[in-house]
Amino acid sequence: MLHNPFRRMKHYENAITEGVIWQQLLIFFFPILLGTFFQQLYNTVDAMIVGNVVGKEALAAVGGATGSIINLLVGFFVGLSSGATVIISQLYGASQYRDVSRGVHTAVALSLIFGVILTASGVVLAEPLLSLMQTPEDVMPYALSYMRIIFMGMVPVLVYNIGAGILRAVGDSRHPLYFLIVACFTNIVLDLLFIAVLKTGTSGAALATVVSQTVAAVLTVFSLAHRQDCCRLQVRKIRIEPSLLKKIFRIGLPAGLQSVMYSLSNVIIQACMNGFTTDILAGWTAYGKLDGLYWMTISAFGIAITTFVGQNFGAGQYRRVRQSVRTCLLMTVISTIVMGGIMLLLGETLYRIFTPDADVVREGLRILRFMVPFYFTYLTIEVLSGALRGTGDSLVPTLMVLFGVCFLRVIWLLVLLPRFHTLETLLYSYPVSWLLTSGLFAVYYLKRPWIARGKKEREA
């Protein structure tokens, strides 16, 4: 009998549609959280070593404007690729394994195409984009070299992200974690070698990150190529399937545009932040690293609920979808209380990991103590947008984010900041936009249009 990989499906791989919800959600969540932690640790280690070895100008360069621009361009593809994750998770939940295989190869082809595009555009546009954001002259040389090298490694970045998304879509959140742990320790060793020993500055930090991300990508491809199920990657099958590409774009394109607009609003905020002192700019960069440790947790909940909802929605288990969303919201509230409390209590100690400069620490604490109490205003956005995307509903959530977060935030900065040019005025743009958008998401989700659409699709 010929070998049929689509028949070798292990029961535990589809446990998302069975068992106790909170247990299954946590089993799936923690590897994502740890993986996101190690991914965040890439840039955090860069910032720690650069800030202590090179100086505050270099510290501002590895975050700030470069981080905003990289997130803007990469975020579009990551959002677009979420369409592939949702489609694959729904097909897997519905046991349509041949279509899962086609989706895997279409997604990988998409990552290769966009990786080349991002590499070329990032290298060419690095200097004009940094200039457009009014990057300070003392920061510009560091930021330019860092950004150009980072963009040279876009293909492995996107291949890893889409590969990890494929594995998570079918319930495997462990292997992406293992690959990131290996890559993260590679990054730490190379950072110490390039920056502390060879004195290559921000260029060395960027090179260490690119090499580490390449390691993660190679391990991910190797894992997919050696699977014995519908997710097995075969080079000869890598191609765009038009029917699946259309579905991926229907879900992923709004998510990609949402990410772009979200990042664009942050780019505008960063440009406004560049109008303040270098101490505030460096403090903002260090805060971004601490802040990232919290957001990686909330983001992990968003990723987990997207796959969790996707598989259950594909299986027609709508009650389980609603129960999982309520459970996930409660978990995010508990996480926010714990992590917010730690950040407020240990803020000064944490800042001194990044820089010994007392002025930078002071400004960073000023930002942290303002922002942390407002984290609760964002939770609904992350969980409900992930859940709605898991059902295939991407357009309306995108429009709500564009209006509530992006449009309102930009209007706030254009109208109020010139009149009241203070750091607090700029920072208020975050909680005000979060609160409004959270309300929009709550109202839309409770109307439950996704249930009627799911039943209609299953009957078709």
N, C-alpha and C positions, 0 to 999 in steps of 0.2 A: 504493500500500500504506500502510495506517495505521502511524503510528510506534508501535513497541513498546519501551518503555524497558527491559523485562526481558531483551531480547536483546542489549543493548549492554553486555556485561560484558568488561572489559579483563582480560587474562591476569595482569598483574602484581598486580592487586588480590587474587588468591587465592594468592599465592606462599607464604603461610604453610603450605599443605599440600604444598609441593614444596621441592626444593633442599636445601642444607646447613643443618642445623638451627641451629647456632650463628650462622651468618651471618644467616639470616632472623630469628632471635630478636633479634639486636643491631640489625638494620635497623628492626625494629618497636619495640624497647625505647628507643633513644636519643631519638626524638621524644617518647615518653611521659615519659622522665626530664627532658628539658629543659622540657617543658610543666609537669610537676610542680614543677620548680625555679622557674619564673616564677610559678606559682600560690602557692608558698610565699613567694616574694619579696614578694607583697602585704603580708602581715602582718609580715614581717621589716623592710621599709622603714618601715612604720608604727611598729614598736617602736624602730628606730634613731632616727628623727626625733623621736618623742614623748619617748623617754628622754633625748635630749640637749637638746631645746628646752623641754619642759614640766617634767620631773622624774621621780623614781623612782616616785612614787605613780601617775602617769599610765602609766608603763611597766608597772607591775603590773596596771593596768586593762585594757590592750589584749591581755594574755595571761591567765594565771591563770584566775580564775573565769569570765570572759566567754568565753575560748577553750574551756573545758571544756563550758559550757552550749551554745554554738553547735555544737560538734562533736557533742554529744549529740543535738540535735534534727535537724540537717542530716544527720548520719551515718545516721539511720534511712532517710531517703529515698535517699541514695546507695547504701546496702546493698540497698534494695528495687529500685532501678533497675539494679543489677548483674544481676538476674534478666532484665531486658530485654536487656542486653548479651549474656548467655550464650545466650538463646533466639535472638537475631538471628544471632549468630556460628555457632551450630549449623545454623540454617536456611540460612545463606549457604554453609557448608561442604558441605551436602547439596544445594546448587543449587535450593532451593525459594524462588525469588525473589519470587513473589507473596505468600507468607506473610511474607517479610522486609519488604515494603512495609506490610503490615498491622501488623506488629510495630513499625515505626518510628512510625506514627501513633498507635498505642495508647500507646507510651512517652511521646511528646510530650504527649498529653492528660493522662497521669498526672502529668507534671512541672508542668503548669499548675495542676491541682487541689491538689497538695501544696504548691506555692508559696504559694497564697493561704492555706491552712491554717497553714503555718509563720509567715507574716507576722503573722497575727492572734494566734496563740498566743505568739509570741516577744515582741511588743510588750506584751501584757497580763501575761505571766508574768515579765518581766525583773526587776522589783524583788523580788518574793517569792523567786525562785530565787537571786538574789544574796544576799539576806538569809539564806536557808536555808544557804548555803555559808559563812556567817560572814565575808563580805567586810569587811575593815577599814574603819572610818568614813572614814579619810583617802583611801581608794581608791574608795569607793562612788559619789560623784558622777561621777567620770570613767568608771567601769565602766558605770553605768546609761545615760548618754548614748550611749556607744559601742555598747552592745549593742542598744538600741532602733533606732538608725539602721541598723545592720547587718541587722536583721531586716526592715526596710522594703524591703530589696532581695532578698528570698528568691526571688521568681519568676525573675528573670534568673539567679540562681545555679543553680537547679535545671534551668532550660532549657539552660544551657550544659553542665552535667554530663551530662544525658541525651543531648544532641546530640553531645558529645564521645564518649560511650560508644557511640553508634550508629556513628559514623565509625570508631572503633577496632575495633568488632565485625566490620567488613568489611575490615579491614587498613589503614585510613587513619589513621595516627597523626601525620601531618605537619600537616594543617590545624588540629587543635586546638592544636598548638604555635604556629603562626603567630598564631592569634587571641589566645593568652595573652601572647605577646610584645608585641603591640600594646596589650593591656589593661594589662600590667605597666608599660610606659613611661608610659601615661596615668596610672596610679596614682602613680608617682613624681613626675611633674610636679604633679599635684593635691595630693599630700602637701606638697610644698614650698610651694605657693601657700597652701593652707588653714592649715597648721600654722606654718610658719616666717614667712610674710608676713602673713597675716590673723589669726594667733594664735587660731585656733578650737579648739585643743587636741584632745582625743580625738574630739570631734564631727566635726572636720574630717578626721581620719584615717578615721573610719567612712564619711563621705560620699564621700571619695576612692575608697575600696574599692568602695562600691556603684556609683558611676558607672563605674568600670573594669570591674566584673563585667557591667554592662549592655552595655558595648561588646563584651565577649567573647560574650555571648549573642546580640546582634544579628548579629555576624559568623557565628556558628555557624548560626543560622536561615537567613541569606542563602545560606550554602554548601549546606545541605541542600536549599533550595528551587530551586537552580540545578543540581543533579546531574541526569544523564541516565541513571540506572540505577534499580534497585529501591529505593534509599534516598532518592529524591526526596521532599521534603516538600511537600504540598499542603494548604493551609488547609482546604479543603472536605472533606478526608478525615480530619481529626483527630477521632478518636472512639475510644471504648473497645470493643475486640473481646473479648467475654466469654471465648471459648476461649483466646485468647492471654493475656488478663489472668490467667486461672487458672494458666497455666504460669509466667508471670512471678512471681506471688505464691508459687508452690510453691518456686521457687529463691530469689527475692529476699526474701521475708518472713523466713526464718531468718537471712539475711545482714543484713537491717535490724535484727532483734532482737539479733543478735550485736554489731552496731555500737553499738546503744543500751546494751547491758549493759557492753560494753567502755568506752564513754564514761562510763557511770554509775560504774564503778569508779574511773575517773580523776577524776570529779567528787568522789567521796568522798576520794580522795587529795588533791585540791586543797583541800577543806574542812579536811583534817588539816593541810595545808601552811599554811593561813591561821592556824593556831595558833602558828606560829613568828614570827620577827621580820620586819619589812618588808624588811630587807636580804636575808634568805633567800628571801622571796617574790619580790622583784625578781630575785634571782639565778636562781631557778627559772624565771621567765618568760624571762630571757635565754638560759638553758640550753635551754629549749624551742625557741627559734628556731634555735640551733645543732644541736640534736638533730633538729629537723625537716628539716634539710638531708640528714642521713643517712637518716632514715625515708622521705623522698621517693624516695630511690634504691631502697630495699627495696620500697616500695609500687609503684614503677614496674615492678619485676620481677614483683610479684604481679598487676598489671593485664595485663602482657604475657603471662604464662603462662596467665591465664584465657582470653584470646582465642585464643592459640595452641592451647591444649588444646581449646577449644570447637570451632574449625573442624576440627581433625583428628579429634576425637571424632565430630563430625557426619558426617565423611567415612569413618568406620570404620577410621581408621589408628591403631590402639591401640599398636602398637610405637613409632610416631613420638611418641605422647603420652608414653610412658615415657622415651624418649630426651630429649625436650625438658625434662622435669622434672629429670633428672639434670644436664643442661647448665645450666639456670637455677640450680640449687642451687650449682654450682661458681662461677658468676658472682657470686652473692650473697656467697660466702665471700671471693672476691678483693676485691670492693667494700668489704666490712667491714674487711679488713686495711688497705687503703689509706686509707679515710676515717677510721677510728678512729685510725690513726697520726697523721694530720694534725690531728685535733681535740686529741689529747693534746699534740702538740708546739707547736701554735700557740694553745692555749686562752686564755691571758691576752690575747694580742693581739686575738683574735676578740671576747672579752668587752668590751674597751675600745671596740669599735665601737658598742656599745649604751649604755654608760654610763661616765662618768669616775669614778664613786663607787668608791673602793678597797674598801670593805666589801662592796659588792654583787659586785664582781669576785672577791673572796676566797671568798665563799660559793658563787658560781657555779662556780668551779674545783673546789671541794670536791665539788660534785654531779657535775660532768663526769668527774673522775678516778675516781669510784666507779662510774658507770654504764657508761662506754664499754667496759671489758673484758668486760662481760656481754652485749654485743650478740649474740655468737655463739649464745646460748641461744635466740634468737627466730627465727632464719632459717628453720628448718623449718616453723614455723607459717605464715609469709607465703607461701612458695612452694607448700606442699602444700595449704593452704586455697584458694589461687587455682586450682590445678590441679583439685582436686576440684569446685570450683564450676563450672569450665569443662565438666566432665562432666555437670553437672546435679545433683550430689550436694551439697546445701547443709545438710540437717538435722543429720546426724551431726557434721560439722565445727563447726556452730554449738553443739551441745551440748558438744563438747569444749572449745571456747573459754569457754563459759559456766561450766563447772566449773573448768577449769584456770586460766584467767586471772581471770575475774570473781569467782566464788564464793570461791576460795582467797585472792585478794587482799583481799577484804572481810573475811573471817575473820581474816586476818593483822592487818589494821589494828584490828579491834575487840578482838582478844584480846591481841596483843603490844604495840601502840603505847601503850595506857594504862599498861602496866607498865614499858615501856622507852621513854620519850618522848624519843627522839633522832631526828635527821634520818636517820641510817644505818638505824635500824629501819624507818622509812617506805620508804626506798629499796630495801631488801632485798625488799620485796614484789614488785618487778618481776622480777628474775632467778629467784626461786624459782618464781613462777607461769609464767614463760616456759619454764623447763626441764621442768617437769612436762607442760605442754601440748605441747611439741615431741615428747616421748616418745609421747604419745597419738596424735599425727598420724602419726608414723613407723610405728607398729604398724598403724594402720588403713589407711594407704595401701599398705603392703606386702602386705596381705591381698588387695588389688585387687578388691573387690566391684563396682567401677564397670565393669570389663571385661564381666562376665557380664550386668550390667544393660544395657550398651550393645548387646551382641549380641542380647539379648531384644527391645529396642526396635526394632532394625533388622529383626528377623524379623516383628514384629507388623504 
